[in-house]
Amino acid sequence: MTYRIPGLLVFCLGLSSAGAGCAVAGDEASSLDGPPRATQGAGSMTVTGTVDAMDVFDNELLAYKEAAQGVYTNGLSAEALTRNTLITNVRANRAMVRLPLATETYADDSDYPLLHHRLRHEPTREVMKYLVSCALEQDQSVSYTDTRTGETYEFPGEIGICPHWNVQGVHEGFGGAKCRQLITACLLALVNPTGRSVTVSLRGQAFPEHRPGLLSPGPTVRVGTATEADVAIPSFGPCRADTKGLSRNCGWTAEHVGMCTPGSTVTIGAGDDAVDACGDDVSGAVAPSDDDTVLRVCDGIRGCNAGSPAHIVQREVRCSGRREPALRFECPSSGYFSVMSGPRMARRATGASGGDQASPAGKSAGFRVASRAPAVGVSGDDDRRTPGSTPYRPAVYPASEGDVFRMREGAFYGNFWSEGNPLHPKFKPEMNEVDEEGNLVNPAPRSGAIVFQHAFACTGEHWNDEIAYQKGRLCAGGDEQNDCVAHSVGACGDSYNTTNCPPLHQCSVNDGGLVEGDGDFQECQGDGGTWHHPITVVLNNSLDVVQKPRLLLPGPSTPGGSGISTTPELCEP
């Protein structure tokens, strides 16, 4: 039996090959050893728009392809990262970076007895899933067969920060130091103690000379196809029989995320015909066809099933002479909507092996969107706003990654595999071993310690409780005895907290120069030195990554707005 351990879910189809640049404090090198890998096609898109006298925005998406994006799923448990038989085993920690991140290295009968059987331990497999996802590209993977049971586990590559780790170690040279730092930052950025699967945007400086586009925001965001529990949403699965209508929960295709002003009226339709003149009168409408491309709209950045809380109340409007139907809905309070498409009649499809397959997407490759401001409470002029309201801005589809992910959580940096012992002194060489049954042997004691001595996190401007952040984001649960993955060093830059100000300006660069305006922190402090290759996490929902909402000030970033909706004074330096 083979188990595929999913990589980090990427909401795009064409993630560019890219690489990463990283240096330990004091390192001068700027590139990896070895030749660059070929860049995968990124594609392009064209968006045009007009504003008519009725304040209706028409945004036409012409032919486009997916481009590189930095959108991934955050779901690595702090418990697994602090109690696994690889990174938190002193001897395995030293060995794994000296060897290829490859199937042959971790086999039960490999040439490296020190690593035998370690992937029989389930939490260690969880760590390996994220490690491979961070390091290797989509055409690379690591597999492990448990010779005791015959079960095989597949760990696919995803982000591709250090693809050469698949064929050689990363323990030597400037390139090795860079990889170890960026993989550390990637794993820290994807820790999530809440038990949910959270979509995040990763920003950083990753081998620009070799692999442009990695860890930089892309022009679109693909709709999520799994729940926060990392369970596939049934509507994206195959139909087991021919099924017709908008209420079916099968045979849908994930499109992209759009942005709108809460309370505004939005109309979206498949095809090239305009939607700004669509009304509710269907007397002159073209008769519906089973091959029509029909749409479903969901609140937020994930897809949904019909009738679920995220399914936005909508009505299909048929416009006289229009070849494709359109949908009209009220923009949700989140300000974001996800579009799903499919043919009106989703037919059962059978693969060559007899297994069911999802129905194909509808025949239209483009969409048009229009919107109207709410009747009351919102002004169409950005300089005139009703107190407490969001200024009206026309709907945008698809929205860019930079607009969908607007709130900086903070930056992560360090090195899990530094010289000497990178682990807390309580970790002895004989601890966190694994027996042939896959059980953790002689586990390191829990003490509330920070496991990785050279791992750090600083917070974005919206956090106001550093101690609560440390426990709620970086530790394995709320118990005082549960260990933590990194030191919380305070605010990366300025902070909106005006009472109990954390240490400020841990990062001297507020926006790295590789992609202007993407908000990646650089040159961050820890261990009395500067770490040159952090990764910044940017959120769609400010409360996604923590267990306690009180960690944030009121007034998170609002879609189409500028900054937070309330702007308390920054802490004084």
Secondary structure, DSSP 4 states (H G I P E B T S, - for coil): -EEE------S-S-PPP-------TT----S-SSPPPPPPP-----EEEEE-TT--EEEEE-S-------EEEE-B-HHHHHS-SSTTSHHHHHHHTTS-SSHHHHSTTSS-GGGTTGGGSHHHHHHHHHHHHHHS-TT-EEEEE-TTT--EEEEE--S-S-GGGGTS-SSSHHHHHHHHHHHHHHHHHTB-TTSS-EEEEEEE---TTT-TTTTS--S--BPB-B-TTS-B-GGGS--SS-EESTT-SSS-EEEEEEE--TT-EEEEEESSS--TT--S--TTPPPP-TT-EEEEEEESSB---TTSTTB--EEEE--TT-SS-EEEEEPPTTSEEEEEEEESEEPPEE-TTS-EEPPPPPS---EEEEEE--SSS--SSTT---TT-PPP---BSSPPHHHH--EEEEEEEE-TT-SS--B-TT--TTSSEE-TTS-EESPPPP-S-BSBTTEEEEE-TTB--HHHHHHHHHBSSS-TTS-BSSEEEEESS-----SSPPPP-SEEESS-TTSTTS---EEEEETTEEES--EEEEESSTTTT-S-GGGB-S--B-TTSSSBSS-PPPPP-
